[in-house]
Amino acid sequence: MALSPLLLLGLGVVVFVGFNIGGSNVGVAFGPAVGSKSVSATGAAALMTVSFFVGGWTVGRGVVRTMGGRIVPSSEFTLVASIVVLFFIGLALFLANVVGVPASTSMTGVGSIAGLGLATNTLNWTTMGEIVSWWIVSPVIAFWVSGVIGRYFYPHLNRLFAVKQTEGSLFDLDRSRTLPRPTLGTNTTVRELVGTLLVVVVACYTAFSAGTSNAANAIAPLVGAGALDIGPGIILAGLAVGLGAFTIGRRTMDTMGNDLTEMPLLAALIVAVVSSTLVTMLSWFDIPVSVVIISTMSIVGLGWGRATRTVTVTDIRQGESPAVSVDALATDADGQTVGGGGTPPDPEAEPTPIGDETIDDESTVDLFKPGASARVIAMQNLVPAVATLTSFLLFRFVLLS
């Protein structure tokens, strides 16, 4: 298809959507790594670009096909309809950045496409039901997986991965030979090196999972319309995401890396691994899902699991209830925080057994605020609902009338 003005407009919207995805997702993926000084902001942006592209190019193709032809037939994606759907996604991202509330691009995109399907009476209810079912189930899975980790494994992982950051650079250059070679820094320990690399690898994995799900949000409508091939589309989306990561993404990385300094680094890594694994698995089965809701419920589950260590199963059967508070994650004794503060636990010390652990309310800080999180989850569901309704009304009474 020739590059008509309308197609150029569509490609411009693709870049706008990808730009905003990169700006927001890089903070989620690399905020802990940048906050703990494991990688620079520039290095994080570069790794984000590559990891996102790889995720979209490999696993993400199925999600593109779902959003571009399984929710409604590809024949319904005219160039105008595709631009309208992309506009709704871009608008949701823009408003989310303005008001500071994260919006699910996947849910908004699916909602906009569903509005088109409702207006044209072509919505595939089977596919839509499958997607919505996973929207409900995946946060529950994230909660319980993280809850089990928090209750039974967190203290052991905390002791195993305790890392004390030393002063000075992580690496030095040994210039005593003909060819300089990198060596550990003056104060760097092998444990610190391994821990730092783990933080960066998990961040790349999170960016990869974002690519598997979110690349489709930028290009699926145009791919469905036949105006853009999937390969070039993923390349264009990856470049746009990289542009956002290198520019506005610096602010989101700073926010996630410094405003979350009370969140233990291990907790951030567990949440990233659990949520990224769920997103990647569902993307493998061509299901677009909300990364933010899954991550939020993972945080809640991890905090709940940590707090329930104050009582045993026997105590619960006898009627004793745990003093459940997700603040249990954020005690100073629980180790290094995202921003590099906190005191790492003694690797040689045995974790306190379940039932004997206590939560010192004076040493805790707010990691998760139920009111704020409820508003986030409400907005995560409200925005797609509004997008669906608005899309339906626009297609039904304006574009199709």
C-alpha positions as CSV (number, residue, x, y, z in Angstrom):
1,M,0.0,0.0,0.0
2,A,1.3,3.5,-0.9
3,L,2.2,5.8,1.8
4,S,-0.9,7.9,1.7
5,P,-1.4,10.8,4.1
6,L,-3.8,8.6,6.1
7,L,-1.3,5.8,6.4
8,L,1.4,8.3,7.4
9,L,-1.0,9.5,10.1
10,G,-1.4,5.9,11.3
11,L,2.3,5.3,11.4
12,G,2.7,8.6,13.4
13,V,0.1,7.3,15.9
14,V,2.1,4.0,16.1
15,V,5.2,6.0,17.0
16,F,3.3,8.0,19.6
17,V,1.9,4.9,21.3
18,G,5.3,3.2,21.3
19,F,7.0,6.3,22.6
20,N,4.6,6.4,25.6
21,I,4.9,2.7,26.2
22,G,8.7,3.0,26.3
23,G,8.5,6.0,28.6
24,S,6.3,4.2,31.1
25,N,7.5,0.6,30.9
26,V,11.2,1.4,31.3
27,G,10.5,2.7,34.8
28,V,8.7,-0.5,35.8
29,A,11.4,-2.7,34.3
30,F,14.6,-0.9,35.2
31,G,13.5,1.4,38.2
32,P,14.9,-1.1,40.8
33,A,18.1,-1.6,38.8
34,V,18.7,2.1,38.3
35,G,17.7,2.9,41.9
36,S,20.2,0.4,43.3
37,K,22.9,1.8,40.9
38,S,23.2,-1.6,39.2
39,V,23.0,0.1,35.8
40,S,22.9,3.7,34.5
41,A,19.8,5.3,33.0
42,T,21.4,5.3,29.6
43,G,22.3,1.6,29.9
44,A,18.8,0.8,31.1
45,A,17.3,2.6,28.1
46,A,19.5,0.6,25.7
47,L,18.7,-2.7,27.4
48,M,15.0,-1.8,27.5
49,T,15.0,-1.2,23.7
50,V,16.7,-4.5,22.9
51,S,14.8,-6.6,25.4
52,F,11.4,-5.2,24.4
53,F,12.1,-5.8,20.7
54,V,13.2,-9.4,21.3
55,G,10.0,-10.0,23.3
56,G,7.8,-8.6,20.6
57,W,9.7,-10.3,17.8
58,T,9.5,-13.8,19.4
59,V,6.5,-14.3,21.7
60,G,4.6,-11.1,20.9
61,R,3.6,-12.1,17.4
62,G,0.7,-14.2,18.7
63,V,-0.7,-11.3,20.7
64,V,-0.5,-9.1,17.6
65,R,-2.6,-11.7,15.7
66,T,-5.2,-11.9,18.5
67,M,-5.7,-8.1,18.7
68,G,-5.5,-7.8,14.9
69,G,-7.9,-10.5,13.8
70,R,-9.3,-12.8,16.5
71,I,-11.3,-10.3,18.6
72,V,-12.9,-8.9,15.5
73,P,-12.3,-10.1,11.9
74,S,-9.3,-8.4,10.1
75,S,-11.8,-7.2,7.5
76,E,-13.3,-4.7,10.0
77,F,-9.9,-3.0,10.4
78,T,-10.1,-0.2,7.8
79,L,-7.3,2.3,8.0
80,V,-9.7,4.8,9.7
81,A,-10.8,2.2,12.2
82,S,-7.2,1.3,13.0
83,I,-6.2,4.9,13.6
84,V,-9.2,5.4,15.9
85,V,-8.3,2.4,18.0
86,L,-4.7,3.5,18.2
87,F,-5.9,6.9,19.1
88,F,-7.8,5.5,22.1
89,I,-4.7,3.6,23.3
90,G,-2.5,6.7,22.9
91,L,-5.0,8.9,24.6
92,A,-5.2,6.5,27.6
93,L,-1.4,6.5,27.9
94,F,-1.2,10.3,27.6
95,L,-3.9,10.9,30.3
96,A,-2.3,8.3,32.5
97,N,1.0,10.1,32.3
98,V,-0.7,13.4,33.1
99,V,-2.6,12.3,36.2
100,G,0.0,9.8,37.3
101,V,-2.2,6.7,37.2
102,P,-0.9,3.8,35.2
103,A,-3.2,2.7,32.5
104,S,-3.3,-0.8,31.0
105,T,-2.6,-0.4,27.3
106,S,-3.5,-4.0,26.6
107,M,-6.9,-3.7,28.3
108,T,-7.6,-0.3,26.7
109,G,-6.6,-1.7,23.3
110,V,-8.8,-4.7,23.7
111,G,-11.7,-2.5,24.9
112,S,-11.4,-0.2,21.9
113,I,-11.3,-3.2,19.5
114,A,-14.3,-4.7,21.3
115,G,-16.2,-1.4,20.9
116,L,-15.6,-1.7,17.1
117,G,-16.8,-5.3,17.2
118,L,-20.0,-4.4,19.1
119,A,-20.8,-1.6,16.7
120,T,-20.4,-3.8,13.7
121,N,-21.9,-6.9,15.4
122,T,-18.7,-8.9,14.6
123,L,-17.2,-9.3,18.1
124,N,-15.9,-12.8,18.7
125,W,-17.4,-13.5,22.1
126,T,-15.5,-16.8,22.5
127,T,-12.1,-15.0,22.2
128,M,-13.3,-12.1,24.3
129,G,-14.5,-14.4,27.0
130,E,-11.2,-16.2,27.1
131,I,-9.3,-12.9,27.4
132,V,-11.5,-11.5,30.1
133,S,-11.3,-14.7,32.0
134,W,-7.5,-14.5,32.1
135,W,-7.8,-10.8,33.2
136,I,-9.7,-12.1,36.3
137,V,-7.6,-15.2,36.9
138,S,-4.1,-13.9,36.3
139,P,-4.0,-11.4,39.2
140,V,-5.4,-14.1,41.6
141,I,-2.5,-16.4,40.5
142,A,0.0,-13.6,41.0
143,F,-1.4,-13.0,44.5
144,W,-1.2,-16.6,45.7
145,V,2.1,-17.4,44.1
146,S,3.6,-14.3,45.7
147,G,1.8,-15.1,49.0
148,V,3.4,-18.6,49.2
149,I,6.8,-17.1,48.4
150,G,6.3,-14.5,51.1
151,R,5.2,-16.9,53.8
152,Y,7.5,-19.9,53.2
153,F,10.5,-18.8,51.1
154,Y,11.1,-15.0,51.5
155,P,13.3,-15.1,54.6
156,H,15.5,-17.9,53.1
157,L,15.8,-16.0,49.8
158,N,16.5,-12.8,51.7
159,R,19.4,-14.5,53.5
160,L,20.7,-16.2,50.3
161,F,20.6,-13.1,48.2
162,A,21.7,-10.5,50.8
163,V,24.1,-8.1,49.1
164,K,26.1,-5.4,50.7
165,Q,27.0,-2.7,48.2
166,T,30.5,-1.4,48.5
167,E,32.0,1.9,47.6
168,G,33.7,2.4,44.3
169,S,33.1,1.0,40.8
170,L,31.9,-2.5,40.2
171,F,34.7,-3.1,37.6
172,D,38.2,-1.7,37.0
173,L,40.5,-2.1,34.1
174,D,43.7,-4.0,34.6
175,R,46.3,-2.2,32.4
176,S,49.3,-4.2,33.6
177,R,49.2,-6.3,30.4
178,T,49.3,-5.5,26.7
179,L,45.6,-5.7,26.4
180,P,43.6,-4.1,29.3
181,R,41.1,-6.5,30.8
182,P,38.2,-5.9,33.2
183,T,38.6,-7.0,36.8
184,L,36.5,-6.6,39.9
185,G,36.6,-3.2,41.6
186,T,38.8,-2.6,44.6
187,N,36.0,-3.3,47.1
188,T,33.8,-5.5,44.9
189,T,33.0,-9.0,46.1
190,V,31.9,-11.9,44.0
191,R,28.6,-12.0,45.9
192,E,28.0,-8.3,45.0
193,L,28.9,-8.9,41.4
194,V,26.4,-11.9,41.1
195,G,23.7,-9.9,42.9
196,T,24.1,-6.9,40.6
197,L,24.0,-9.1,37.5
198,L,20.9,-10.8,38.8
199,V,19.2,-7.4,39.2
200,V,20.0,-6.4,35.6
201,V,19.0,-9.8,34.2
202,V,15.6,-9.6,36.0
203,A,15.1,-6.1,34.6
204,C,15.8,-7.3,31.1
205,Y,13.4,-10.2,31.6
206,T,10.7,-7.7,32.7
207,A,11.3,-5.6,29.6
208,F,11.2,-8.8,27.5
209,S,7.8,-9.7,29.0
210,A,6.6,-6.1,28.3
211,G,7.5,-6.6,24.6
212,T,5.6,-9.9,24.4
213,S,2.3,-8.2,25.5
214,N,2.6,-4.5,24.6
215,A,4.2,-4.5,21.2
216,A,0.7,-5.5,19.9
217,N,-0.9,-2.4,21.4
218,A,1.2,-0.2,19.1
219,I,0.8,-2.1,15.8
220,A,-2.0,-4.7,15.9
221,P,-4.8,-2.5,14.3
222,L,-2.6,-1.5,11.4
223,V,-1.4,-5.1,11.0
224,G,-5.0,-6.3,11.0
225,A,-5.9,-3.7,8.4
226,G,-3.1,-5.0,6.1
227,A,-1.5,-1.6,6.1
228,L,1.6,-2.8,8.0
229,D,3.4,-6.2,8.0
230,I,4.0,-7.7,11.4
231,G,7.8,-7.8,11.1
232,P,8.4,-4.1,10.1
233,G,5.6,-3.2,12.6
234,I,7.5,-4.7,15.5
235,I,10.7,-3.0,14.3
236,L,8.9,0.4,14.2
237,A,7.3,-0.2,17.6
238,G,10.7,-1.2,19.1
239,L,12.4,2.0,17.8
240,A,9.5,4.1,19.2
241,V,9.8,2.3,22.5
242,G,13.5,3.0,22.6
243,L,12.9,6.7,21.8
244,G,10.6,6.9,24.8
245,A,13.0,5.0,27.0
246,F,15.9,7.3,26.2
247,T,13.8,10.5,26.7
248,I,10.8,10.6,29.0
249,G,11.8,7.2,30.4
250,R,14.6,8.8,32.5
251,R,12.0,10.5,34.7
252,T,10.0,7.3,35.2
253,M,13.2,5.4,36.0
254,D,14.1,8.1,38.6
255,T,10.6,7.9,40.1
256,M,10.5,4.1,40.3
257,G,14.1,4.0,41.5
258,N,13.9,6.7,44.2
259,D,10.3,7.0,45.2
260,L,10.3,3.3,46.0
261,T,13.3,3.4,48.2
262,E,11.3,1.8,51.0
263,M,10.7,-1.3,48.9
264,P,13.2,-4.1,49.6
265,L,15.2,-4.9,46.5
266,L,14.5,-8.6,46.9
267,A,10.7,-7.9,47.0
268,A,11.0,-5.9,43.8
269,L,12.8,-8.7,42.1
270,I,10.3,-11.3,43.2
271,V,7.4,-9.2,42.0
272,A,9.2,-8.7,38.7
273,V,9.8,-12.4,38.2
274,V,6.3,-13.5,39.1
275,S,4.5,-10.9,37.1
276,S,6.8,-11.1,34.1
277,T,6.5,-14.9,34.0
278,L,2.7,-14.7,34.0
279,V,2.7,-12.1,31.3
280,T,5.1,-14.0,29.1
281,M,3.2,-17.3,29.5
282,L,-0.1,-15.7,28.7
283,S,1.5,-13.9,25.7
284,W,2.8,-17.3,24.5
285,F,-0.9,-18.3,24.4
286,D,-1.8,-15.1,22.5
287,I,-3.6,-13.5,25.5
288,P,-3.1,-9.7,26.1
289,V,-3.1,-8.9,29.9
290,S,-2.5,-6.0,32.2
291,V,1.1,-6.0,33.6
292,V,0.2,-3.3,36.2
293,I,-2.7,-5.2,37.8
294,I,-0.7,-8.4,37.9
295,S,2.2,-6.6,39.5
296,T,0.0,-4.8,42.0
297,M,-1.6,-8.1,43.2
298,S,1.9,-9.7,43.3
299,I,3.0,-6.9,45.8
300,V,-0.2,-7.4,47.9
301,G,0.3,-11.2,47.9
302,L,4.0,-11.0,48.9
303,G,3.2,-8.6,51.7
304,W,0.3,-10.7,52.9
305,G,2.5,-13.8,52.9
306,R,5.2,-12.1,54.9
307,A,2.7,-10.9,57.5
308,T,1.1,-14.3,58.0
309,R,4.4,-15.7,59.2
310,T,3.4,-14.5,62.7
311,V,1.1,-17.5,63.1
312,T,1.2,-21.2,62.1
313,V,-1.6,-23.1,60.4
314,T,-2.4,-24.7,63.7
315,D,-2.8,-21.3,65.3
316,I,-5.2,-20.3,62.5
317,R,-7.3,-23.5,63.0
318,Q,-7.5,-22.5,66.7
319,G,-9.0,-19.2,65.8
320,E,-5.9,-16.9,66.0
321,S,-5.7,-14.4,63.1
322,P,-2.4,-12.9,61.9
323,A,-1.9,-9.2,62.1
324,V,-1.9,-8.9,58.3
325,S,-0.2,-5.8,57.0
326,V,1.8,-5.6,53.8
327,D,4.0,-3.1,55.7
328,A,5.7,-6.4,56.8
329,L,7.8,-6.2,53.7
330,A,9.3,-2.9,54.4
331,T,11.1,-3.3,57.7
332,D,14.7,-2.1,57.8
333,A,15.8,-5.6,58.9
334,D,14.4,-7.1,55.7
335,G,17.4,-6.0,53.7
336,Q,18.5,-3.7,51.0
337,T,15.9,-1.4,49.5
338,V,15.5,-0.4,45.8
339,G,17.3,2.9,46.4
340,G,20.3,1.1,48.0
341,G,19.4,1.8,51.7
342,G,18.7,-0.7,54.5
343,T,20.8,-3.2,56.2
344,P,21.3,-6.5,54.5
345,P,20.6,-9.5,56.7
346,D,23.3,-11.7,58.1
347,P,23.8,-14.6,55.6
348,E,24.7,-16.9,58.4
349,A,21.7,-16.2,60.6
350,E,18.8,-18.7,60.4
351,P,15.3,-17.2,59.6
352,T,12.8,-16.9,62.4
353,P,10.4,-19.9,62.3
354,I,6.8,-19.4,61.3
355,G,4.8,-18.6,64.4
356,D,7.7,-17.0,66.2
357,E,8.1,-14.0,63.9
358,T,6.8,-10.7,65.0
359,I,6.1,-7.5,63.0
360,D,7.5,-4.4,64.7
361,D,5.0,-1.7,63.7
362,E,7.5,1.1,64.6
363,S,10.1,-0.2,62.1
364,T,7.7,-0.5,59.2
365,V,7.0,2.0,56.5
366,D,4.3,2.1,53.8
367,L,5.1,-0.3,50.9
368,F,1.5,-0.8,49.8
369,K,-1.4,1.5,50.6
370,P,-4.7,-0.3,50.2
371,G,-6.6,3.0,49.3
372,A,-4.1,4.0,46.6
373,S,-3.9,0.5,45.2
374,A,-7.7,0.2,45.1
375,R,-7.8,3.4,43.1
376,V,-5.2,2.1,40.7
377,I,-7.1,-1.2,40.2
378,A,-10.3,0.7,39.8
379,M,-8.8,3.0,37.2
380,Q,-7.3,0.0,35.4
381,N,-10.8,-1.4,34.9
382,L,-12.5,1.9,34.4
383,V,-10.3,3.2,31.6
384,P,-10.9,0.1,29.4
385,A,-14.6,0.2,30.1
386,V,-14.7,3.9,29.0
387,A,-12.6,3.0,26.0
388,T,-15.0,0.2,25.0
389,L,-18.1,2.4,25.4
390,T,-16.6,5.4,23.7
391,S,-15.3,3.3,20.8
392,F,-18.7,1.7,20.4
393,L,-20.6,5.0,20.3
394,L,-18.1,6.6,17.9
395,F,-18.1,3.7,15.5
396,R,-21.9,3.1,15.8
397,F,-23.2,6.6,15.5
398,V,-20.5,8.6,13.8
399,L,-18.2,6.5,11.6
400,L,-20.7,3.8,10.6
401,S,-23.8,6.0,10.3
